[in-house]
Amino acid sequence: MKGRARVVFDWILGLSLLAVGVVGLVLPVLQGWVFILAGLAVLSSHSVRARTALEWLKAKGRAVKTRVVGGLRDR
């Protein structure tokens, strides 16, 4: 039963973090993307869709980093 409780806790935590992240996208006080990434990280161990979304966001982040760092090297 401990394993089942952990899964339920992870789902509640992950969905809560996603909800706070969505609200944070609208409110200037919260950094919504941080909570969205955290929620996806928690859910990725239980959901293929969350894992896919997290990997997609990581790839986009790496592409932006490469562009920014490459642009700074050209100066």
A tleap script that builds the chain and sets N, CA, C and O, in Angstrom:
source leaprc.protein.ff14SB
mol = sequence {
  NMET LYS GLY ARG ALA ARG VAL VAL PHE ASP
  TRP ILE LEU GLY LEU SER LEU LEU ALA VAL
  GLY VAL VAL GLY LEU VAL LEU PRO VAL LEU
  GLN GLY TRP VAL PHE ILE LEU ALA GLY LEU
  ALA VAL LEU SER SER HIE SER VAL ARG ALA
  ARG THR ALA LEU GLU TRP LEU LYS ALA LYS
  GLY ARG ALA VAL LYS THR ARG VAL VAL GLY
  GLY LEU ARG ASP CARG
}
set mol.1.N position { 0.815 -1.193 0.000 }
set mol.1.CA position { 0.000 0.000 0.000 }
set mol.1.C position { 0.858 1.256 0.000 }
set mol.1.O position { 0.404 2.308 -0.449 }
set mol.2.N position { 2.089 1.167 0.495 }
set mol.2.CA position { 2.964 2.325 0.507 }
set mol.2.C position { 3.245 2.828 -0.903 }
set mol.2.O position { 3.269 4.036 -1.142 }
set mol.3.N position { 3.455 1.914 -1.827 }
set mol.3.CA position { 3.726 2.297 -3.208 }
set mol.3.C position { 2.555 3.032 -3.829 }
set mol.3.O position { 2.740 4.011 -4.552 }
set mol.4.N position { 1.359 2.564 -3.550 }
set mol.4.CA position { 0.148 3.200 -4.079 }
set mol.4.C position { -0.033 4.610 -3.514 }
set mol.4.O position { -0.424 5.532 -4.229 }
set mol.5.N position { 0.259 4.761 -2.218 }
set mol.5.CA position { 0.151 6.077 -1.589 }
set mol.5.C position { 1.160 7.045 -2.210 }
set mol.5.O position { 0.856 8.224 -2.391 }
set mol.6.N position { 2.346 6.557 -2.532 }
set mol.6.CA position { 3.367 7.401 -3.165 }
set mol.6.C position { 2.917 7.879 -4.540 }
set mol.6.O position { 3.123 9.039 -4.897 }
set mol.7.N position { 2.307 6.990 -5.304 }
set mol.7.CA position { 1.815 7.356 -6.636 }
set mol.7.C position { 0.726 8.412 -6.532 }
set mol.7.O position { 0.725 9.386 -7.285 }
set mol.8.N position { -0.200 8.221 -5.600 }
set mol.8.CA position { -1.277 9.193 -5.406 }
set mol.8.C position { -0.690 10.539 -4.973 }
set mol.8.O position { -1.098 11.588 -5.472 }
set mol.9.N position { 0.265 10.504 -4.047 }
set mol.9.CA position { 0.907 11.738 -3.596 }
set mol.9.C position { 1.613 12.444 -4.757 }
set mol.9.O position { 1.503 13.662 -4.901 }
set mol.10.N position { 2.336 11.686 -5.580 }
set mol.10.CA position { 3.034 12.275 -6.729 }
set mol.10.C position { 2.061 12.919 -7.701 }
set mol.10.O position { 2.327 14.007 -8.211 }
set mol.11.N position { 0.934 12.259 -7.966 }
set mol.11.CA position { -0.051 12.826 -8.884 }
set mol.11.C position { -0.656 14.110 -8.325 }
set mol.11.O position { -0.826 15.088 -9.053 }
set mol.12.N position { -0.977 14.107 -7.042 }
set mol.12.CA position { -1.557 15.308 -6.424 }
set mol.12.C position { -0.537 16.444 -6.442 }
set mol.12.O position { -0.877 17.576 -6.785 }
set mol.13.N position { 0.700 16.152 -6.080 }
set mol.13.CA position { 1.748 17.171 -6.075 }
set mol.13.C position { 2.015 17.683 -7.489 }
set mol.13.O position { 2.097 18.892 -7.709 }
set mol.14.N position { 2.150 16.772 -8.440 }
set mol.14.CA position { 2.441 17.169 -9.810 }
set mol.14.C position { 1.341 18.020 -10.422 }
set mol.14.O position { 1.616 19.041 -11.052 }
set mol.15.N position { 0.096 17.600 -10.235 }
set mol.15.CA position { -1.018 18.380 -10.776 }
set mol.15.C position { -1.164 19.729 -10.072 }
set mol.15.O position { -1.532 20.725 -10.696 }
set mol.16.N position { -0.876 19.756 -8.776 }
set mol.16.CA position { -0.915 21.029 -8.044 }
set mol.16.C position { 0.153 21.984 -8.564 }
set mol.16.O position { -0.110 23.171 -8.757 }
set mol.17.N position { 1.348 21.467 -8.786 }
set mol.17.CA position { 2.417 22.310 -9.321 }
set mol.17.C position { 2.076 22.813 -10.722 }
set mol.17.O position { 2.365 23.962 -11.055 }
set mol.18.N position { 1.468 21.964 -11.538 }
set mol.18.CA position { 1.048 22.400 -12.873 }
set mol.18.C position { -0.005 23.495 -12.778 }
set mol.18.O position { 0.042 24.469 -13.530 }
set mol.19.N position { -0.948 23.343 -11.865 }
set mol.19.CA position { -1.999 24.354 -11.703 }
set mol.19.C position { -1.406 25.691 -11.250 }
set mol.19.O position { -1.778 26.745 -11.765 }
set mol.20.N position { -0.491 25.644 -10.293 }
set mol.20.CA position { 0.165 26.870 -9.845 }
set mol.20.C position { 0.969 27.483 -10.993 }
set mol.20.O position { 1.025 28.704 -11.136 }
set mol.21.N position { 1.586 26.636 -11.802 }
set mol.21.CA position { 2.346 27.130 -12.946 }
set mol.21.C position { 1.485 27.833 -13.964 }
set mol.21.O position { 1.879 28.868 -14.501 }
set mol.22.N position { 0.309 27.285 -14.240 }
set mol.22.CA position { -0.602 27.919 -15.192 }
set mol.22.C position { -1.074 29.267 -14.644 }
set mol.22.O position { -1.152 30.247 -15.385 }
set mol.23.N position { -1.384 29.313 -13.359 }
set mol.23.CA position { -1.769 30.583 -12.738 }
set mol.23.C position { -0.580 31.555 -12.780 }
set mol.23.O position { -0.758 32.753 -13.000 }
set mol.24.N position { 0.613 31.034 -12.571 }
set mol.24.CA position { 1.807 31.867 -12.581 }
set mol.24.C position { 2.124 32.451 -13.941 }
set mol.24.O position { 2.814 33.467 -14.029 }
set mol.25.N position { 1.637 31.835 -15.002 }
set mol.25.CA position { 1.841 32.408 -16.333 }
set mol.25.C position { 1.072 33.713 -16.495 }
set mol.25.O position { 1.454 34.579 -17.282 }
set mol.26.N position { -0.016 33.841 -15.742 }
set mol.26.CA position { -0.857 35.035 -15.831 }
set mol.26.C position { -0.444 36.090 -14.805 }
set mol.26.O position { -0.444 37.284 -15.104 }
set mol.27.N position { -0.096 35.655 -13.613 }
set mol.27.CA position { 0.260 36.584 -12.540 }
set mol.27.C position { 1.725 36.997 -12.649 }
set mol.27.O position { 2.589 36.149 -12.874 }
set mol.28.N position { 2.012 38.280 -12.494 }
set mol.28.CA position { 3.406 38.723 -12.594 }
set mol.28.C position { 4.262 38.358 -11.384 }
set mol.28.O position { 5.487 38.462 -11.443 }
set mol.29.N position { 3.638 37.934 -10.296 }
set mol.29.CA position { 4.376 37.632 -9.072 }
set mol.29.C position { 5.064 36.269 -9.148 }
set mol.29.O position { 6.170 36.109 -8.632 }
set mol.30.N position { 4.426 35.292 -9.782 }
set mol.30.CA position { 4.946 33.927 -9.851 }
set mol.30.C position { 5.648 33.675 -11.177 }
set mol.30.O position { 5.246 34.198 -12.216 }
set mol.31.N position { 6.686 32.882 -11.128 }
set mol.31.CA position { 7.333 32.404 -12.341 }
set mol.31.C position { 6.681 31.072 -12.712 }
set mol.31.O position { 7.070 30.019 -12.207 }
set mol.32.N position { 5.698 31.130 -13.588 }
set mol.32.CA position { 4.903 29.953 -13.891 }
set mol.32.C position { 5.681 28.814 -14.503 }
set mol.32.O position { 5.416 27.650 -14.201 }
set mol.33.N position { 6.640 29.129 -15.360 }
set mol.33.CA position { 7.367 28.066 -16.052 }
set mol.33.C position { 8.159 27.194 -15.074 }
set mol.33.O position { 8.368 26.011 -15.340 }
set mol.34.N position { 8.599 27.755 -13.959 }
set mol.34.CA position { 9.337 26.970 -12.967 }
set mol.34.C position { 8.428 25.903 -12.358 }
set mol.34.O position { 8.830 24.751 -12.197 }
set mol.35.N position { 7.202 26.298 -12.022 }
set mol.35.CA position { 6.259 25.349 -11.434 }
set mol.35.C position { 5.801 24.311 -12.463 }
set mol.35.O position { 5.589 23.148 -12.119 }
set mol.36.N position { 5.650 24.726 -13.712 }
set mol.36.CA position { 5.269 23.777 -14.760 }
set mol.36.C position { 6.358 22.731 -14.943 }
set mol.36.O position { 6.060 21.540 -15.027 }
set mol.37.N position { 7.609 23.154 -15.005 }
set mol.37.CA position { 8.712 22.194 -15.126 }
set mol.37.C position { 8.783 21.260 -13.921 }
set mol.37.O position { 9.020 20.062 -14.070 }
set mol.38.N position { 8.577 21.812 -12.732 }
set mol.38.CA position { 8.601 20.971 -11.523 }
set mol.38.C position { 7.463 19.958 -11.538 }
set mol.38.O position { 7.661 18.793 -11.193 }
set mol.39.N position { 6.276 20.398 -11.934 }
set mol.39.CA position { 5.135 19.486 -12.008 }
set mol.39.C position { 5.359 18.386 -13.021 }
set mol.39.O position { 5.045 17.225 -12.763 }
set mol.40.N position { 5.907 18.747 -14.184 }
set mol.40.CA position { 6.198 17.729 -15.200 }
set mol.40.C position { 7.280 16.766 -14.726 }
set mol.40.O position { 7.224 15.573 -15.023 }
set mol.41.N position { 8.263 17.279 -13.991 }
set mol.41.CA position { 9.314 16.406 -13.464 }
set mol.41.C position { 8.751 15.384 -12.484 }
set mol.41.O position { 9.147 14.219 -12.500 }
set mol.42.N position { 7.832 15.819 -11.634 }
set mol.42.CA position { 7.217 14.888 -10.673 }
set mol.42.C position { 6.358 13.859 -11.401 }
set mol.42.O position { 6.407 12.668 -11.095 }
set mol.43.N position { 5.573 14.329 -12.364 }
set mol.43.CA position { 4.663 13.420 -13.073 }
set mol.43.C position { 5.364 12.521 -14.085 }
set mol.43.O position { 4.811 11.494 -14.478 }
set mol.44.N position { 6.559 12.883 -14.509 }
set mol.44.CA position { 7.221 12.129 -15.572 }
set mol.44.C position { 7.565 10.698 -15.175 }
set mol.44.O position { 7.753 9.843 -16.040 }
set mol.45.N position { 7.648 10.436 -13.889 }
set mol.45.CA position { 7.932 9.064 -13.460 }
set mol.45.C position { 6.695 8.172 -13.536 }
set mol.45.O position { 6.802 6.953 -13.401 }
set mol.46.N position { 5.523 8.770 -13.750 }
set mol.46.CA position { 4.284 7.996 -13.790 }
set mol.46.C position { 3.511 8.151 -15.101 }
set mol.46.O position { 2.578 7.389 -15.357 }
set mol.47.N position { 3.884 9.122 -15.928 }
set mol.47.CA position { 3.101 9.408 -17.122 }
set mol.47.C position { 4.018 9.574 -18.334 }
set mol.47.O position { 4.979 10.343 -18.300 }
set mol.48.N position { 3.712 8.852 -19.388 }
set mol.48.CA position { 4.491 8.958 -20.624 }
set mol.48.C position { 4.293 10.339 -21.242 }
set mol.48.O position { 5.243 10.921 -21.767 }
set mol.49.N position { 3.097 10.860 -21.186 }
set mol.49.CA position { 2.834 12.190 -21.756 }
set mol.49.C position { 3.612 13.279 -21.029 }
set mol.49.O position { 4.163 14.179 -21.662 }
set mol.50.N position { 3.660 13.201 -19.714 }
set mol.50.CA position { 4.421 14.189 -18.948 }
set mol.50.C position { 5.908 14.065 -19.262 }
set mol.50.O position { 6.603 15.074 -19.375 }
set mol.51.N position { 6.403 12.834 -19.403 }
set mol.51.CA position { 7.808 12.619 -19.735 }
set mol.51.C position { 8.122 13.178 -21.118 }
set mol.51.O position { 9.165 13.799 -21.320 }
set mol.52.N position { 7.217 12.955 -22.069 }
set mol.52.CA position { 7.404 13.468 -23.424 }
set mol.52.C position { 7.401 14.998 -23.421 }
set mol.52.O position { 8.243 15.619 -24.069 }
set mol.53.N position { 6.470 15.601 -22.703 }
set mol.53.CA position { 6.402 17.066 -22.624 }
set mol.53.C position { 7.656 17.632 -21.966 }
set mol.53.O position { 8.180 18.655 -22.408 }
set mol.54.N position { 8.137 16.980 -20.922 }
set mol.54.CA position { 9.341 17.439 -20.239 }
set mol.54.C position { 10.556 17.350 -21.156 }
set mol.54.O position { 11.362 18.279 -21.203 }
set mol.55.N position { 10.696 16.256 -21.877 }
set mol.55.CA position { 11.805 16.104 -22.810 }
set mol.55.C position { 11.729 17.137 -23.932 }
set mol.55.O position { 12.759 17.656 -24.362 }
set mol.56.N position { 10.520 17.441 -24.411 }
set mol.56.CA position { 10.342 18.440 -25.453 }
set mol.56.C position { 10.775 19.817 -24.944 }
set mol.56.O position { 11.469 20.555 -25.644 }
set mol.57.N position { 10.358 20.154 -23.717 }
set mol.57.CA position { 10.752 21.437 -23.136 }
set mol.57.C position { 12.256 21.514 -22.894 }
set mol.57.O position { 12.863 22.566 -23.093 }
set mol.58.N position { 12.855 20.414 -22.471 }
set mol.58.CA position { 14.303 20.390 -22.283 }
set mol.58.C position { 15.030 20.622 -23.606 }
set mol.58.O position { 16.010 21.364 -23.661 }
set mol.59.N position { 14.548 19.987 -24.665 }
set mol.59.CA position { 15.167 20.169 -25.979 }
set mol.59.C position { 15.048 21.617 -26.446 }
set mol.59.O position { 15.999 22.177 -26.991 }
set mol.60.N position { 13.888 22.219 -26.233 }
set mol.60.CA position { 13.696 23.629 -26.601 }
set mol.60.C position { 14.631 24.519 -25.784 }
set mol.60.O position { 15.211 25.462 -26.321 }
set mol.61.N position { 14.778 24.231 -24.508 }
set mol.61.CA position { 15.673 24.998 -23.656 }
set mol.61.C position { 17.126 24.883 -24.101 }
set mol.61.O position { 17.864 25.868 -24.102 }
set mol.62.N position { 17.532 23.665 -24.482 }
set mol.62.CA position { 18.904 23.478 -24.978 }
set mol.62.C position { 19.121 24.245 -26.275 }
set mol.62.O position { 20.190 24.817 -26.486 }
set mol.63.N position { 18.111 24.261 -27.149 }
set mol.63.CA position { 18.228 24.992 -28.413 }
set mol.63.C position { 18.375 26.487 -28.161 }
set mol.63.O position { 19.180 27.152 -28.814 }
set mol.64.N position { 17.612 27.013 -27.229 }
set mol.64.CA position { 17.720 28.441 -26.893 }
set mol.64.C position { 19.094 28.733 -26.310 }
set mol.64.O position { 19.726 29.730 -26.660 }
set mol.65.N position { 19.556 27.861 -25.421 }
set mol.65.CA position { 20.876 28.052 -24.813 }
set mol.65.C position { 21.967 28.054 -25.887 }
set mol.65.O position { 22.870 28.890 -25.850 }
set mol.66.N position { 21.889 27.137 -26.829 }
set mol.66.CA position { 22.876 27.070 -27.896 }
set mol.66.C position { 22.861 28.337 -28.740 }
set mol.66.O position { 23.912 28.864 -29.106 }
set mol.67.N position { 21.666 28.818 -29.044 }
set mol.67.CA position { 21.551 30.049 -29.825 }
set mol.67.C position { 22.126 31.242 -29.080 }
set mol.67.O position { 22.847 32.054 -29.660 }
set mol.68.N position { 21.809 31.348 -27.799 }
set mol.68.CA position { 22.287 32.488 -27.005 }
set mol.68.C position { 23.803 32.432 -26.840 }
set mol.68.O position { 24.490 33.430 -27.058 }
set mol.69.N position { 24.321 31.275 -26.459 }
set mol.69.CA position { 25.756 31.135 -26.250 }
set mol.69.C position { 26.489 31.318 -27.583 }
set mol.69.O position { 27.540 31.959 -27.623 }
set mol.70.N position { 25.953 30.770 -28.658 }
set mol.70.CA position { 26.564 30.936 -29.971 }
set mol.70.C position { 26.564 32.391 -30.405 }
set mol.70.O position { 27.521 32.849 -31.029 }
set mol.71.N position { 25.516 33.118 -30.088 }
set mol.71.CA position { 25.440 34.541 -30.418 }
set mol.71.C position { 26.441 35.358 -29.625 }
set mol.71.O position { 26.987 36.338 -30.133 }
set mol.72.N position { 26.685 34.964 -28.384 }
set mol.72.CA position { 27.659 35.676 -27.563 }
set mol.72.C position { 29.088 35.407 -28.029 }
set mol.72.O position { 29.952 36.275 -27.905 }
set mol.73.N position { 29.340 34.230 -28.557 }
set mol.73.CA position { 30.685 33.887 -29.045 }
set mol.73.C position { 31.014 34.647 -30.326 }
set mol.73.O position { 32.183 34.923 -30.596 }
set mol.74.N position { 30.001 34.987 -31.113 }
set mol.74.CA position { 30.230 35.682 -32.370 }
set mol.74.C position { 30.656 37.130 -32.169 }
set mol.74.O position { 31.152 37.758 -33.104 }
set mol.75.N position { 30.478 37.658 -31.003 }
set mol.75.CA position { 30.803 39.077 -30.762 }
set mol.75.C position { 32.267 39.306 -30.713 }
set mol.75.O position { 32.708 40.439 -30.520 }
savepdb mol mol.pdb
quit
